[in-house]
C-alpha cells in the first residue's frame, strides 16, 4: 500500500486556508468537528478536499440567520 502525503496540509497551512488561528483548528479536531489525519511522528494533517467540505457544511445564508434570530426572539419572550 502506497501513501501519498504530498496532498496533505500541515495544521498551520490548513488554519491559514480556513482563515482561523491554529489553536481554533486544534479545538475543532478535539471536538471532531473537522476531518483530520493523525500521522505518528508527524502530527495532524488535512486534505484540502476535507477543508472544502467543512466550509460547505459551515456556510450560513441570510435565511439561516433570520431563523436563528426568530428562535432567539421566541426564547427571550418566554
C-alpha positions as CSV (number, residue, x, y, z in Angstrom):
1,X,0.0,0.0,0.0
2,X,1.5,3.3,-1.0
3,X,0.6,6.5,0.8
4,X,0.5,9.9,-0.9
5,X,1.2,12.5,1.7
6,X,2.0,15.2,-0.8
7,X,-1.6,16.5,-0.8
8,X,-1.9,16.6,3.0
9,X,-1.6,20.0,4.6
10,X,0.1,20.9,7.9
11,X,-2.1,22.4,10.7
12,X,-0.6,25.9,10.1
13,X,-1.4,25.7,6.4
14,X,-4.9,24.3,6.9
15,X,-5.6,27.1,9.5
16,X,-4.4,29.7,7.1
17,X,-6.7,28.2,4.4
18,X,-9.7,28.4,6.7
19,X,-8.6,31.9,8.0
20,X,-8.6,30.7,11.6
21,X,-6.0,30.5,14.3
22,X,-4.2,27.2,14.6
23,X,-5.5,26.8,18.1
24,X,-9.0,27.1,16.9
25,X,-8.3,24.3,14.4
26,X,-6.9,22.1,17.2
27,X,-10.1,22.7,19.1
28,X,-12.2,21.7,16.1
29,X,-10.1,18.5,15.9
30,X,-10.7,17.7,19.6
31,X,-14.4,18.1,19.1
32,X,-14.3,16.0,15.9
33,X,-15.8,19.0,14.0
34,X,-13.4,18.5,11.1
35,X,-11.8,15.5,9.4
36,X,-8.1,15.2,10.1
37,X,-5.4,12.5,9.9
38,X,-3.1,11.8,12.8
39,X,0.2,10.5,11.4
40,X,2.5,9.1,14.1
41,X,5.7,11.0,14.5
42,X,4.5,13.7,12.1
43,X,1.3,15.2,13.6
44,X,-2.1,16.2,12.3
45,X,-2.7,16.6,8.6
46,X,-5.6,17.7,6.5
47,X,-6.8,17.1,2.9
48,X,-7.8,20.2,1.0
49,X,-11.0,18.5,-0.1
50,X,-11.9,17.8,3.5
51,X,-11.4,21.5,4.3
52,X,-13.7,22.4,1.4
53,X,-16.4,20.1,2.7
54,X,-16.1,21.7,6.2
55,X,-16.5,25.1,4.6
56,X,-19.6,24.0,2.7
57,X,-21.1,22.4,5.8
58,X,-20.4,25.6,7.9
59,X,-21.8,28.0,5.3
60,X,-24.8,30.0,6.5
61,X,-27.3,32.0,4.4
62,X,-29.3,35.1,5.3
63,X,-32.3,32.7,5.8
64,X,-30.3,30.7,8.3
65,X,-29.5,33.8,10.3
66,X,-33.1,35.0,10.2
67,X,-34.3,31.6,11.5
68,X,-31.7,31.8,14.3
69,X,-32.8,35.3,15.2
70,X,-36.5,34.3,15.2
71,X,-35.7,31.4,17.5
72,X,-33.8,33.7,19.9
73,X,-36.7,36.2,20.0
74,X,-39.1,33.4,20.8
75,X,-36.9,32.2,23.6
76,X,-36.5,35.7,25.0
77,X,-40.3,36.2,25.0
78,X,-40.8,33.1,27.2
